[in-house]
């Protein structure tokens, strides 16, 4: 037992001693964590490689095959208008195929230096170039170098779609390798150089050399020309030397630098070529333009920019926004006989777009412009003048500061913040005025004050939201003094947002394209909220005043609700001296206008400035932009009476003129002292004017019936220091009242009245739109009596007619009407004539002796004789129910009949 116990004890001690060692051994076995991580990564890598390989194989399996016809041949694209009708084909004619051997080395090198300097060193994809392109773009600016090889570009333009997906990029890489295996480098470069697009619907370097430099032999191209041809394809319109010489020259110089960098030319050769003006060897385009050429060129450029597809080679179906009728009208206006242009050198550009969608309906590229010529509607960058005021001044200040259309500013001598004086176009000042009138009359100083109120940063943000670039904004931008300028298409896009409740749609010419394999790609931009709906509506209403009574009156069209803005720019002092510019002459003239459905921007001016030639717009020329707009709009907006809807965020109030802060008009404010202005809801005025009192009503209203002329005359009294007219309303037999007179007279006569009828009258004093209460009265015309045989006169009876030359010769004729004859026992009272000049009629022959004496006189009434107890009904006025005093029944007191003031709308002042 003891041994057994000892053995157990020993075993226990041994286990106790070995236990820690056992634990250490276990810990030691799990220590190398890095091995586990490495093993895990290895497994993941293997799985990834297998999965990636499978995925790559699946993607590659779905790649199209290399089609030699697509690689070498070009397929024309078809364009369709807004209704889906075919309008033209592009890419099927303007191409001259040239083999590799005939392409001079200087041109090949210029293209390679720009597009793919390691072309002869890679196998279709250049991973080194991808990294190098990134660095170059950082150092030399975006566009210095591209990442795709020429081989990849051939695949992309000929075989694949432009979807920016991993699948397409993988297929592009795979097919690039396959293309390199199947064709030589020379063949691939030949494909590329014969398919690239140039401005003017031109394809291939051979046709480009002929179109821009008149060279059919490529070997005669100079170094600077080859560099320009190589530089254009990246952004054909932006780098077009005809239309954008400054940008084109910078691009050409970039190509020359790249050629020197890669050893194709020396630094000295590059510098020498840079000295040559970019337009010095250009030739004039000579192809006759069709009505759609400016629009077509915009379509090609848009497809290229948005998809990187050359529309002239890809066999596309392109569904555009073109309205052929509108385009035809624009061409007729620019190149027809309807406009009186001063000479053939004055140019114009017109952009017409849909206000709600931004779709371009027509483009007027210029007057008598050839294909490939300068497009003044899309490419011109001119100072906008005062057309920028809604964009940089009044739009932002209403958006951010909640100004109303009544907001008062002072047009007075003023300076920019740096002390430089600012002037109005007419060198005068109009004092206190609303921003509505300041915009309508295009006052510069109120515009600058609005810009300063909102601040340059917010103004820039607002403008850029409308597609207007304003880098380096300064205060002079507030009145259109831009450094680089804007195009008519950009201005049309910006203004359309005001007419579209503040929603901006980038102007676009293409809705969608359909690739040769049936794939559809939408190119419509997404709408963006550029401003609040209250800003859009209030600025629009202000611009309606520009056309209604301001500087844009010449663009007004009856029954078409147009909002718009004029603009002109000035020459510099140096230009005025050099070109002998007269005073009040302008460099540019604009009109941008819109209704709820269309927006048009028109620019006019001279593009070339030569000494000894007319290069300015005189006062008549400055109206051409408005006239061009009107001609186009009368066609496209004919019968369009639609108007801009007031949003719930805006309220309108009648305010009284003359107050710096808005004051609500009272019930008695004259109409000429009212303005109907718009306010952002929650920011409207609450104070009501106490300046004017209620207009007094006419007094002493008197009515008279003249039996001899069968007429009724009313007259009244009125005292006033201001001009007052009187509105007379008449009702017959309790019918509805009708206005029968509006004049300054104190009386009114009704002739040929109806016997037995009751005539009621109301007289209201009216002064400057204010109205008094109505004075009212009524009278009943006596019924016709049976004819009484005429009795023979006594020869000795005196003549009862009045001597006109001596009205006072007889007392009965002077002051009194003749007595009513009394044939009964009770005699009627004498009728007292009030200035009566006629005779009283006989009283009735009633057996009871009841006589009624009628009025004497033809004009002013004599008091009616009192009646007897019974007898025939006398001729009396019928008093109104509210009469509170008894008078002679032929003279009624006036009574108050309240009529509310009338809302006649906003009264515009010239």
GUSE-345306 format. One record per residue (C-alpha): residue in one letter; z, x, y; residue number from 0. Coordinates in steps of 0.5 Angstrom, whole numbers. Last residue first. Layout:
BEGIN
a/Z/X/Y/NUM
...
//
This chain:
BEGIN
x/-138/-86/210/909
x/-131/-89/208/908
x/-131/-93/202/907
x/-127/-99/201/906
x/-124/-100/194/905
x/-124/-107/191/904
x/-124/-113/195/903
x/-117/-116/193/902
x/-116/-122/197/901
x/-110/-124/200/900
x/-107/-130/198/899
x/-108/-137/201/898
x/-102/-141/204/897
x/-104/-148/207/896
x/-99/-149/214/895
x/-101/-155/218/894
x/-105/-156/224/893
x/-103/-162/229/892
x/-108/-168/229/891
x/-112/-170/235/890
x/-116/-177/234/889
x/-109/-181/231/888
x/-106/-179/238/887
x/-100/-176/235/886
x/-94/-177/231/885
x/-90/-171/228/884
x/-89/-168/221/883
x/-95/-168/218/882
x/-94/-166/210/881
x/-98/-171/207/880
x/-104/-170/211/879
x/-106/-175/217/878
x/-112/-179/217/877
x/-116/-179/223/876
x/-117/-186/227/875
x/-123/-191/228/874
x/-119/-198/228/873
x/-119/-203/223/872
x/-121/-210/225/871
x/-116/-215/228/870
x/-109/-216/228/869
x/-103/-215/232/868
x/-107/-212/238/867
x/-109/-204/237/866
x/-107/-199/242/865
x/-113/-195/245/864
x/-115/-189/243/863
x/-114/-183/247/862
x/-120/-180/250/861
x/-123/-175/246/860
x/-127/-168/248/859
x/-134/-168/247/858
x/-138/-174/247/857
x/-133/-178/252/856
x/-129/-184/251/855
x/-126/-186/245/854
x/-125/-193/242/853
x/-121/-199/245/852
x/-119/-203/240/851
x/-118/-211/242/850
x/-114/-216/238/849
x/-115/-223/242/848
x/-114/-227/236/847
x/-121/-230/236/846
x/-123/-223/234/845
x/-129/-220/239/844
x/-127/-212/237/843
x/-126/-208/243/842
x/-132/-206/247/841
x/-134/-198/247/840
x/-131/-194/252/839
x/-136/-190/257/838
x/-137/-183/257/837
x/-135/-177/261/836
x/-128/-177/259/835
x/-124/-171/261/834
x/-118/-174/256/833
x/-120/-181/257/832
x/-114/-186/257/831
x/-116/-192/253/830
x/-114/-198/256/829
x/-109/-202/252/828
x/-112/-208/248/827
x/-111/-215/251/826
x/-107/-220/248/825
x/-110/-227/249/824
x/-117/-226/246/823
x/-123/-223/249/822
x/-120/-216/251/821
x/-126/-211/253/820
x/-123/-204/252/819
x/-123/-201/259/818
x/-128/-196/260/817
x/-126/-188/259/816
x/-122/-185/264/815
x/-121/-179/268/814
x/-128/-178/272/813
x/-133/-184/270/812
x/-128/-189/271/811
x/-126/-186/277/810
x/-133/-185/280/809
x/-136/-180/284/808
x/-132/-174/280/807
x/-138/-172/276/806
x/-143/-171/281/805
x/-149/-167/279/804
x/-149/-170/272/803
x/-148/-177/275/802
x/-145/-181/269/801
x/-148/-187/267/800
x/-145/-194/268/799
x/-150/-196/273/798
x/-146/-202/277/797
x/-147/-209/275/796
x/-151/-213/281/795
x/-157/-214/276/794
x/-153/-217/271/793
x/-155/-214/264/792
x/-158/-218/259/791
x/-154/-218/252/790
x/-156/-214/246/789
x/-155/-217/240/788
x/-150/-214/235/787
x/-152/-209/230/786
x/-147/-210/224/785
x/-142/-204/224/784
x/-143/-197/220/783
x/-136/-194/217/782
x/-132/-190/222/781
x/-132/-182/220/780
x/-125/-181/217/779
x/-121/-174/220/778
x/-118/-169/217/777
x/-113/-163/219/776
x/-111/-156/217/775
x/-109/-149/220/774
x/-109/-144/214/773
x/-104/-138/213/772
x/-107/-132/216/771
x/-111/-127/213/770
x/-112/-119/213/769
x/-119/-116/211/768
x/-119/-113/218/767
x/-118/-119/222/766
x/-118/-126/219/765
x/-116/-132/222/764
x/-116/-138/217/763
x/-118/-145/219/762
x/-118/-151/214/761
x/-122/-158/215/760
x/-122/-165/211/759
x/-127/-170/212/758
x/-126/-177/210/757
x/-132/-181/209/756
x/-134/-188/212/755
x/-140/-186/215/754
x/-143/-179/212/753
x/-144/-174/218/752
x/-150/-172/221/751
x/-147/-166/224/750
x/-141/-162/223/749
x/-139/-158/229/748
x/-134/-151/229/747
x/-130/-149/235/746
x/-126/-142/237/745
x/-132/-138/235/744
x/-131/-131/232/743
x/-135/-133/226/742
x/-135/-134/219/741
x/-137/-142/217/740
x/-138/-147/212/739
x/-133/-144/206/738
x/-133/-150/201/737
x/-127/-154/199/736
x/-127/-158/193/735
x/-128/-165/194/734
x/-122/-170/197/733
x/-128/-174/200/732
x/-131/-168/204/731
x/-128/-162/204/730
x/-129/-156/209/729
x/-127/-149/210/728
x/-127/-145/216/727
x/-126/-137/216/726
x/-125/-135/223/725
x/-126/-128/226/724
x/-121/-123/229/723
x/-122/-117/233/722
x/-115/-114/235/721
x/-111/-116/241/720
x/-110/-123/239/719
x/-109/-130/242/718
x/-112/-136/238/717
x/-113/-143/240/716
x/-117/-149/236/715
x/-123/-153/236/714
x/-126/-158/231/713
x/-132/-162/232/712
x/-135/-168/228/711
x/-142/-171/229/710
x/-145/-177/229/709
x/-149/-176/236/708
x/-147/-182/239/707
x/-141/-183/235/706
x/-138/-177/236/705
x/-132/-175/232/704
x/-126/-170/234/703
x/-121/-166/231/702
x/-116/-161/234/701
x/-113/-155/232/700
x/-108/-153/237/699
x/-106/-146/233/698
x/-110/-141/229/697
x/-105/-138/224/696
x/-101/-131/226/695
x/-103/-125/221/694
x/-97/-123/217/693
x/-94/-116/220/692
x/-97/-109/219/691
x/-93/-102/218/690
x/-88/-104/213/689
x/-91/-100/207/688
x/-88/-101/200/687
x/-85/-95/197/686
x/-86/-95/189/685
x/-91/-89/188/684
x/-94/-88/182/683
x/-92/-82/177/682
x/-90/-86/171/681
x/-97/-88/169/680
x/-101/-82/172/679
x/-104/-85/179/678
x/-111/-88/181/677
x/-113/-90/188/676
x/-115/-96/191/675
x/-115/-95/199/674
x/-113/-100/204/673
x/-113/-99/212/672
x/-120/-103/212/671
x/-117/-108/208/670
x/-111/-109/213/669
x/-104/-109/211/668
x/-101/-116/211/667
x/-99/-116/203/666
x/-96/-109/204/665
x/-100/-103/202/664
x/-96/-98/197/663
x/-94/-91/200/662
x/-97/-85/198/661
x/-94/-79/201/660
x/-98/-76/207/659
x/-99/-83/210/658
x/-105/-84/214/657
x/-108/-90/209/656
x/-104/-95/205/655
x/-104/-95/198/654
x/-107/-100/193/653
x/-105/-98/186/652
x/-109/-96/180/651
x/-105/-94/173/650
x/-107/-89/168/649
x/-104/-87/162/648
x/-107/-94/159/647
x/-114/-91/159/646
x/-119/-94/164/645
x/-126/-94/161/644
x/-132/-91/164/643
x/-138/-95/165/642
x/-144/-98/161/641
x/-150/-101/165/640
x/-155/-97/161/639
x/-161/-101/163/638
x/-165/-94/164/637
x/-161/-88/162/636
x/-166/-84/159/635
x/-171/-85/164/634
x/-168/-86/171/633
x/-163/-80/168/632
x/-169/-75/168/631
x/-172/-77/175/630
x/-165/-77/178/629
x/-163/-70/175/628
x/-169/-67/178/627
x/-168/-70/185/626
x/-161/-68/185/625
x/-163/-61/183/624
x/-169/-61/188/623
x/-164/-63/194/622
x/-163/-55/196/621
x/-170/-54/197/620
x/-170/-59/203/619
x/-165/-55/206/618
x/-168/-48/205/617
x/-167/-45/198/616
x/-168/-37/198/615
x/-173/-32/195/614
x/-179/-33/200/613
x/-183/-26/199/612
x/-183/-20/204/611
x/-178/-16/200/610
x/-178/-18/193/609
x/-172/-22/189/608
x/-174/-25/182/607
x/-170/-31/179/606
x/-171/-36/184/605
x/-167/-42/185/604
x/-165/-49/181/603
x/-160/-51/176/602
x/-159/-58/173/601
x/-154/-60/168/600
x/-155/-67/165/599
x/-150/-71/161/598
x/-151/-78/157/597
x/-148/-83/154/596
x/-142/-85/158/595
x/-145/-83/165/594
x/-146/-76/167/593
x/-148/-71/172/592
x/-149/-64/174/591
x/-152/-62/180/590
x/-154/-55/182/589
x/-157/-50/188/588
x/-157/-43/187/587
x/-159/-38/193/586
x/-158/-42/199/585
x/-160/-42/206/584
x/-155/-45/211/583
x/-157/-39/216/582
x/-164/-35/215/581
x/-165/-30/209/580
x/-169/-24/212/579
x/-169/-21/204/578
x/-165/-14/206/577
x/-161/-17/211/576
x/-159/-23/207/575
x/-158/-19/201/574
x/-153/-14/204/573
x/-149/-20/207/572
x/-149/-23/200/571
x/-153/-29/199/570
x/-149/-36/198/569
x/-148/-41/193/568
x/-149/-49/192/567
x/-146/-54/188/566
x/-146/-62/187/565
x/-142/-66/183/564
x/-143/-72/178/563
x/-140/-78/176/562
x/-146/-84/175/561
x/-145/-91/173/560
x/-152/-94/173/559
x/-153/-100/176/558
x/-157/-97/182/557
x/-158/-90/181/556
x/-155/-85/185/555
x/-157/-77/185/554
x/-159/-77/193/553
x/-152/-79/194/552
x/-149/-73/191/551
x/-146/-70/197/550
x/-141/-76/198/549
x/-142/-83/198/548
x/-143/-86/191/547
x/-145/-80/188/546
x/-139/-76/190/545
x/-134/-82/189/544
x/-136/-82/182/543
x/-134/-75/181/542
x/-127/-78/183/541
x/-127/-83/178/540
x/-129/-78/173/539
x/-123/-73/175/538
x/-119/-79/174/537
x/-121/-81/167/536
x/-121/-74/164/535
x/-114/-73/167/534
x/-111/-79/164/533
x/-115/-78/158/532
x/-111/-71/157/531
x/-115/-65/157/530
x/-119/-60/152/529
x/-118/-64/145/528
x/-123/-61/141/527
x/-128/-64/137/526
x/-131/-60/131/525
x/-137/-57/131/524
x/-143/-60/127/523
x/-147/-54/123/522
x/-147/-58/116/521
x/-149/-54/110/520
x/-153/-58/105/519
x/-155/-54/98/518
x/-162/-57/96/517
x/-165/-51/93/516
x/-169/-49/99/515
x/-163/-50/103/514
x/-162/-56/107/513
x/-159/-55/114/512
x/-155/-60/118/511
x/-153/-63/125/510
x/-157/-57/129/509
x/-158/-57/137/508
x/-151/-56/139/507
x/-146/-57/145/506
x/-139/-55/144/505
x/-135/-62/143/504
x/-130/-63/148/503
x/-125/-69/148/502
x/-122/-71/155/501
x/-124/-78/155/500
x/-131/-77/153/499
x/-134/-77/160/498
x/-129/-71/163/497
x/-131/-68/156/496
x/-139/-68/158/495
x/-137/-64/164/494
x/-136/-58/160/493
x/-142/-58/155/492
x/-146/-60/161/491
x/-144/-53/165/490
x/-145/-49/159/489
x/-152/-52/158/488
x/-153/-50/165/487
x/-151/-43/164/486
x/-145/-40/167/485
x/-144/-34/172/484
x/-142/-26/171/483
x/-138/-25/177/482
x/-136/-32/179/481
x/-135/-34/186/480
x/-135/-42/184/479
x/-130/-45/189/478
x/-124/-43/185/477
x/-127/-37/182/476
x/-125/-34/189/475
x/-118/-34/187/474
x/-119/-29/182/473
x/-121/-30/174/472
x/-122/-23/170/471
x/-125/-27/164/470
x/-127/-34/166/469
x/-131/-36/160/468
x/-133/-44/161/467
x/-133/-47/154/466
x/-128/-53/156/465
x/-122/-50/153/464
x/-124/-44/157/463
x/-123/-48/163/462
x/-116/-51/162/461
x/-114/-44/160/460
x/-117/-41/166/459
x/-114/-46/171/458
x/-107/-45/167/457
x/-107/-38/168/456
x/-110/-38/176/455
x/-104/-43/178/454
x/-103/-50/179/453
x/-102/-50/186/452
x/-106/-44/188/451
x/-112/-48/185/450
x/-111/-54/189/449
x/-110/-50/195/448
x/-117/-47/193/447
x/-120/-54/193/446
x/-117/-56/199/445
x/-120/-50/203/444
x/-127/-51/200/443
x/-129/-58/202/442
x/-134/-61/197/441
x/-135/-68/201/440
x/-134/-72/195/439
x/-129/-67/192/438
x/-124/-67/199/437
x/-125/-74/199/436
x/-122/-75/192/435
x/-117/-70/194/434
x/-115/-74/200/433
x/-115/-72/207/432
x/-111/-69/212/431
x/-116/-65/217/430
x/-123/-65/217/429
x/-125/-57/218/428
x/-131/-54/220/427
x/-136/-48/218/426
x/-141/-53/215/425
x/-140/-50/208/424
x/-132/-49/208/423
x/-129/-43/210/422
x/-124/-38/207/421
x/-121/-32/211/420
x/-119/-26/207/419
x/-111/-25/207/418
x/-110/-23/200/417
x/-107/-30/198/416
x/-114/-33/200/415
x/-114/-35/208/414
x/-114/-42/211/413
x/-117/-46/217/412
x/-115/-53/216/411
x/-117/-58/211/410
x/-110/-61/209/409
x/-109/-64/203/408
x/-106/-71/201/407
x/-106/-73/193/406
x/-110/-80/193/405
x/-113/-78/186/404
x/-106/-77/184/403
x/-103/-71/182/402
x/-100/-70/175/401
x/-98/-63/176/400
x/-101/-60/169/399
x/-107/-64/168/398
x/-108/-67/175/397
x/-108/-60/178/396
x/-112/-57/172/395
x/-118/-62/173/394
x/-118/-61/181/393
x/-119/-54/181/392
x/-122/-50/175/391
x/-126/-55/172/390
x/-127/-60/177/389
x/-129/-55/182/388
x/-134/-51/178/387
x/-140/-55/181/386
x/-138/-52/188/385
x/-142/-46/186/384
x/-144/-45/179/383
x/-146/-37/180/382
x/-151/-36/175/381
x/-152/-34/168/380
x/-159/-36/165/379
x/-159/-36/158/378
x/-159/-43/156/377
x/-162/-48/161/376
x/-166/-42/164/375
x/-170/-40/158/374
x/-173/-34/159/373
x/-180/-33/156/372
x/-181/-33/148/371
x/-186/-38/148/370
x/-189/-39/155/369
x/-185/-42/161/368
x/-189/-46/166/367
x/-183/-48/170/366
x/-176/-47/166/365
x/-173/-48/159/364
x/-172/-55/160/363
x/-168/-57/154/362
x/-167/-64/151/361
x/-162/-68/147/360
x/-157/-63/145/359
x/-151/-66/141/358
x/-145/-66/145/357
x/-142/-72/141/356
x/-140/-77/146/355
x/-143/-74/153/354
x/-150/-73/149/353
x/-154/-67/152/352
x/-159/-66/157/351
x/-160/-59/159/350
x/-164/-57/165/349
x/-167/-50/168/348
x/-171/-49/174/347
x/-175/-44/177/346
x/-178/-43/184/345
x/-184/-38/183/344
x/-189/-43/183/343
x/-188/-46/190/342
x/-184/-51/195/341
x/-184/-56/189/340
x/-185/-63/190/339
x/-183/-66/184/338
x/-188/-72/180/337
x/-193/-67/179/336
x/-192/-64/172/335
x/-189/-58/170/334
x/-181/-59/170/333
x/-181/-67/171/332
x/-186/-67/165/331
x/-182/-62/161/330
x/-176/-66/162/329
x/-179/-73/160/328
x/-182/-70/154/327
x/-175/-68/152/326
x/-173/-74/153/325
x/-178/-78/149/324
x/-177/-73/143/323
x/-170/-74/143/322
x/-167/-67/139/321
x/-161/-67/135/320
x/-164/-63/129/319
x/-164/-63/122/318
x/-167/-57/119/317
x/-170/-57/112/316
x/-170/-49/111/315
x/-176/-45/108/314
x/-172/-39/109/313
x/-176/-34/113/312
x/-177/-37/120/311
x/-170/-40/120/310
x/-167/-33/119/309
x/-160/-34/116/308
x/-154/-31/119/307
x/-150/-38/118/306
x/-148/-40/125/305
x/-151/-35/129/304
x/-158/-35/126/303
x/-158/-43/125/302
x/-156/-43/133/301
x/-161/-38/135/300
x/-167/-42/131/299
x/-165/-48/134/298
x/-165/-45/141/297
x/-172/-43/140/296
x/-174/-50/138/295
x/-171/-53/144/294
x/-175/-48/149/293
x/-181/-49/145/292
x/-181/-57/144/291
x/-186/-59/149/290
x/-191/-53/146/289
x/-192/-47/150/288
x/-198/-43/151/287
x/-197/-36/148/286
x/-198/-30/153/285
x/-191/-27/154/284
x/-191/-22/159/283
x/-191/-14/157/282
x/-185/-10/157/281
x/-185/-3/159/280
x/-180/-2/165/279
x/-176/-8/162/278
x/-170/-3/159/277
x/-171/1/165/276
x/-172/9/163/275
x/-166/13/164/274
x/-163/12/157/273
x/-169/15/154/272
x/-167/22/157/271
x/-160/21/155/270
x/-162/20/147/269
x/-167/26/147/268
x/-162/30/150/267
x/-157/28/145/266
x/-162/30/140/265
x/-165/25/135/264
x/-164/23/128/263
x/-158/27/127/262
x/-153/21/125/261
x/-150/21/132/260
x/-156/22/136/259
x/-159/15/132/258
x/-152/12/134/257
x/-152/14/141/256
x/-160/11/142/255
x/-158/5/138/254
x/-152/4/143/253
x/-157/5/149/252
x/-161/-1/146/251
x/-155/-5/146/250
x/-153/-4/153/249
x/-160/-5/156/248
x/-161/-11/152/247
x/-154/-14/155/246
x/-156/-12/162/245
x/-164/-15/161/244
x/-162/-21/158/243
x/-168/-26/159/242
x/-174/-21/158/241
x/-170/-16/154/240
x/-167/-21/149/239
x/-161/-18/147/238
x/-157/-24/147/237
x/-162/-28/144/236
x/-164/-24/138/235
x/-156/-23/136/234
x/-157/-17/131/233
x/-164/-17/131/232
x/-165/-14/138/231
x/-162/-7/137/230
x/-168/-4/132/229
x/-173/-7/137/228
x/-170/-4/143/227
x/-169/3/140/226
x/-176/3/138/225
x/-178/2/145/224
x/-173/7/148/223
x/-177/12/143/222
x/-184/10/145/221
x/-188/6/140/220
x/-195/9/139/219
x/-194/9/132/218
x/-193/2/131/217
x/-201/0/133/216
x/-201/-7/135/215
x/-197/-5/142/214
x/-197/-10/147/213
x/-190/-8/148/212
x/-186/-15/147/211
x/-190/-19/143/210
x/-194/-13/140/209
x/-188/-9/138/208
x/-185/-16/135/207
x/-191/-18/131/206
x/-190/-11/128/205
x/-183/-11/127/204
x/-182/-17/123/203
x/-182/-25/125/202
x/-182/-28/132/201
x/-180/-35/134/200
x/-179/-32/141/199
x/-173/-28/140/198
x/-174/-23/134/197
x/-173/-25/126/196
x/-172/-20/121/195
x/-177/-21/115/194
x/-182/-15/115/193
x/-177/-10/117/192
x/-173/-12/111/191
x/-178/-12/105/190
x/-181/-5/108/189
x/-174/-3/107/188
x/-173/-5/100/187
x/-180/-2/98/186
x/-178/4/101/185
x/-172/5/97/184
x/-175/3/91/183
x/-175/-3/87/182
x/-172/-6/80/181
x/-166/-2/80/180
x/-164/-3/87/179
x/-165/-10/87/178
x/-160/-10/81/177
x/-155/-7/85/176
x/-156/-11/91/175
x/-156/-17/86/174
x/-149/-16/83/173
x/-146/-15/90/172
x/-149/-21/93/171
x/-147/-25/87/170
x/-140/-22/88/169
x/-140/-24/96/168
x/-143/-31/94/167
x/-137/-32/89/166
x/-132/-30/94/165
x/-134/-35/99/164
x/-137/-35/106/163
x/-143/-39/104/162
x/-149/-36/107/161
x/-154/-38/101/160
x/-157/-33/97/159
x/-164/-31/95/158
x/-168/-28/101/157
x/-164/-27/107/156
x/-157/-25/103/155
x/-161/-21/98/154
x/-165/-17/104/153
x/-158/-17/107/152
x/-155/-14/101/151
x/-161/-8/101/150
x/-160/-7/108/149
x/-153/-5/107/148
x/-147/-10/109/147
x/-142/-7/114/146
x/-145/-8/121/145
x/-145/-2/126/144
x/-143/-2/134/143
x/-143/-10/133/142
x/-136/-10/136/141
x/-134/-5/141/140
x/-135/3/140/139
x/-128/5/138/138
x/-126/-1/134/137
x/-133/-3/131/136
x/-134/4/129/135
x/-127/4/125/134
x/-129/-2/121/133
x/-136/0/120/132
x/-134/7/117/131
x/-130/3/112/130
x/-135/-1/110/129
x/-140/5/110/128
x/-136/8/105/127
x/-136/2/100/126
x/-144/3/101/125
x/-147/-3/96/124
x/-154/-2/94/123
x/-154/4/90/122
x/-152/9/96/121
x/-155/15/99/120
x/-162/13/102/119
x/-159/7/106/118
x/-153/12/108/117
x/-155/10/116/116
x/-155/3/114/115
x/-156/-2/120/114
x/-156/2/127/113
x/-158/9/124/112
x/-163/6/119/111
x/-166/1/124/110
x/-167/7/129/109
x/-170/12/124/108
x/-175/7/121/107
x/-177/6/128/106
x/-178/13/130/105
x/-181/15/123/104
x/-187/10/124/103
x/-188/4/120/102
x/-195/5/117/101
x/-193/8/111/100
x/-188/2/109/99
x/-193/-3/109/98
x/-194/-8/115/97
x/-194/-16/115/96
x/-196/-19/122/95
x/-192/-26/123/94
x/-192/-31/128/93
x/-195/-37/124/92
x/-191/-40/118/91
x/-184/-38/121/90
x/-183/-45/124/89
x/-185/-52/123/88
x/-185/-58/128/87
x/-183/-65/129/86
x/-181/-68/123/85
x/-178/-75/123/84
x/-170/-76/122/83
x/-169/-80/127/82
x/-165/-74/131/81
x/-171/-70/130/80
x/-173/-66/124/79
x/-175/-59/124/78
x/-179/-56/118/77
x/-178/-48/115/76
x/-183/-44/114/75
x/-183/-39/107/74
x/-183/-32/108/73
x/-186/-27/102/72
x/-183/-21/100/71
x/-177/-23/97/70
x/-178/-30/96/69
x/-184/-28/92/68
x/-181/-23/88/67
x/-176/-28/85/66
x/-169/-24/83/65
x/-166/-29/79/64
x/-160/-33/81/63
x/-153/-32/80/62
x/-149/-36/75/61
x/-148/-31/70/60
x/-146/-26/75/59
x/-140/-31/77/58
x/-138/-32/69/57
x/-139/-24/68/56
x/-134/-23/74/55
x/-129/-28/72/54
x/-129/-25/65/53
x/-129/-18/67/52
x/-123/-20/72/51
x/-119/-23/66/50
x/-120/-17/62/49
x/-119/-13/68/48
x/-113/-17/70/47
x/-110/-17/63/46
x/-111/-10/62/45
x/-108/-9/69/44
x/-102/-14/67/43
x/-100/-10/61/42
x/-101/-3/64/41
x/-96/-6/70/40
x/-91/-8/65/39
x/-91/-2/61/38
x/-90/2/68/37
x/-85/-2/70/36
x/-81/-2/63/35
x/-82/6/63/34
x/-79/6/70/33
x/-73/3/68/32
x/-71/9/63/31
x/-64/7/62/30
x/-64/2/56/29
x/-63/7/51/28
x/-57/11/54/27
x/-53/4/56/26
x/-53/3/48/25
x/-51/10/47/24
x/-46/10/52/23
x/-43/3/49/22
x/-43/7/42/21
x/-39/13/45/20
x/-34/8/48/19
x/-33/5/41/18
x/-32/11/37/17
x/-25/13/39/16
x/-23/6/38/15
x/-27/5/31/14
x/-23/12/29/13
x/-17/9/31/12
x/-18/3/27/11
x/-20/6/21/10
x/-14/11/21/9
x/-10/5/21/8
x/-13/2/16/7
x/-13/8/12/6
x/-6/9/13/5
x/-5/2/11/4
x/-8/3/4/3
x/-4/9/3/2
x/2/5/5/1
x/0/0/0/0
//
